Amino acid sequence: MSYRTTYHEEADGTMVLKYHGDAQAIVDNCAAEAREQRENPQFAPKYRKLMSVDPVVLMDVAQKAGLNVFDPAVFEILRGRDYSKFRVANDKRLWKGR
């Protein structure tokens, strides 16, 4: 995973940080894990991974929604259909209505 952080100063002296990253590796990993769960299901697992989200995507969603990164509303947005590529679990009950 490659991340880049760049910054520049605005005319009023404030600094602006920009985060760049490639989320394709995480999307491919989520697809492989979802396929593995589909082909080799575990009955009543104690813990189950639901989704993996790239930190740059998480910050972008929070910024566009005007929320803090740690606000639970950000994760409700990520459960939506627009971010389905980050899902690992194929359980319809978890994503119902999204």
N, C-alpha and C positions, 0 to 999 in steps of 0.2 A: 504494500500500500504506500503510495507516495502522496505526501501532503506538502503543500507550500504555504507559507504565510508571508505576505508582503504588506508593506505599510507605506503610507505617504502622508505628508502634512497638508492640511487644508490652508487656505489663505488666512483664516483666523487663528492658526496655530494649533488646532486640534489634530490629533493623529488618527488615521483610519487604518484599521487592520482588515485585510482581505484574506480569506481562507480558500484554498483551492485543493481539490482532491479528486481522485478517480474512484468511483463507487462500483465499477464493473466487477472487481474481484469479489466484493461482498455479495453482489447480486448473483454471481455464479455460484458462490458458496452456499447461499440460501437455497438456490434451485437444487443443488446436489443434496443438501440435508433434507429438503422436502421430499425428494425422490427416494432417499434412503428410508425415511419414515413411512412413506407409502408402500414401499416394497417389503420392508421388514418391520411391521408394526410391533410395538411393545404394549402389552396390556397393562393398564393402570400404572404408568411410570410415575415415580415419586416427583420428579421435576421434569419439565419439558420446555425446551426452547421454543419461543413463539415467533420471534423475529430478531433480525440483526440490522441495525441502522448505523450508517456511517456518521461519524460525528459532524462532518461538514454538512451533511443533509439535515441532521437534527438542528444545527444552528441556523440553517437557511429557513427551515419550516418555522422555527420559533421567531425569527426576525420578521418573516412575512406576515405572521399572525399577530405580531406585536406582543409576544409573550416571553417570559423567562424560559430558558432552556429546561429548567427542572420543573416547570409547571405541568401537572398531569394532563392539562388540556392539549399540550403538544403531542402527547402519546395517543390521545383520542384522534387527533388529526392524522397521525401516522397509521392508525388502524384503518383508515379509509382506503377506498379503491385505488386512489392515485399512487399509493405507495405499496401496492400488493407484491411487488417484486422483492421486497425485503422480508416477506413472510416465510416462515419455515414450517409451521404447523398448518395442516390442511383441514382443520376442524371447522366445520360450517357454523357451529354454535358460537365460536369466538368472534367471527367476522359478520355475523348476521346483521343485515341492515346497513352494511358498509360497502 
